[in-house]
């Protein structure tokens, strides 16, 4: 998460008028604001920020596998037309050959020897 800084016009209770403020963000969360006219600062409690970050972090960890799966699906959908057909045919061919060999071996084992 990147720290961001923005300039916006807000109503200042100290100046009692609308003035330019500098707003500081940590990630997507407001950290503090400061009035550019009078310098008054309003900060968010650090303990509250830690709680919000912990919840956000846990949520990101829990949803990561799903997000990665979705990204892989999108990537594969765009790449499949460009992959050689042999890439898909060869593994199937090998599996069929292995299955045929296993069937032959099982057929020979079922015959009783006298």
N, C-alpha and C positions, 0 to 999 in steps of 0.2 A: 504494500500500500504506500502510495506516495503522499507526502505532505503537500497541500495546495494553499495558495494565498489568493484572495480575490478582493477587488475593490467594488463596493456597492453602496447605494444611497439608502440609509435607514434613518428612522427617527431616533434622536438621541435624547434621553431623559435629562441629562445634565445641561446640554445646550438648549433644550426645549425647542428644537427645530430639526428639520431633515438635513443631514450632512453626510459627507462621504465617510465610510467606515472600511477598515481593513478586516476581512474575515479570514480566519485560519482554519483549515480542515486537516484532519488526520484521516487519510483514506476518504471515506464518504461521510465521515462524522465531523460535526462542528466542534472545534476545540476552544476558540475564543474569538471575540470581536473587540475591536478598539476604534474609538472615534478619532478621526484624523484632525478634527477641530479642537476638541478639549483634551484628548488623550485618555479618556475613561475607558477602562478595559472590563469586559465581562467574560469570565472563564467558566468552563464546564468542569465539574468535580472530577478529579483523576480516577477516583474509585469507580465512579459511574462509567467513565470511559473504559476502564479495564474490564468491567462486567460486559459492556457492549462488545468490546473486541473479543473477549473469550467466547461469547455466544456466536459471534460472526465466524470466528476461527473454527469452532466445533462444527458449525453448519457447513462451512466450506470443506472440511475434512470428510464429513459424512456424505456430501453430495459429489465428491470428486470422482469416484468410480463411474457414476451415472454420466457425469459431464464428459469424462474421457471416452466412454462408450459412444456417446452421441457424436463427439468429434471424430472418432474413428469411422463411424458409419458414414458421416459426411465426406470424409477423405476417401474412403473406399468407393463411394458412389461416383466421385469425380474421376478416380483413377482406373476403375474397371474397364472402361472402353479402350484404354491405352495399354492394358496388360496383354501379353501374348496369350492366345488360346491354349497353347501348349502348357502354360503354367497351371491351368486347371485340369487339362486332360491327363497329363503324366501321373499325378498322384492317384487318380482314379484307375488308370491302367495298372499301376503297381499293386493297388489294393485288390483288383480283380485277379491278377496273377497269384498273389499270396493266397487268396481265397481258393483258387483252383488247386494250388499245391496242397493246401490243407485238406481239401475235399478228397484229393487222391490218396493222401496219407491215411485219412480216416477210412476210406474205402478198402485199403489193403489190410488195415487192422481188423476189419469186421470179418474177413475171410478166415475160417478156421483151418488151422494147419493140422494134418494128421500124422 
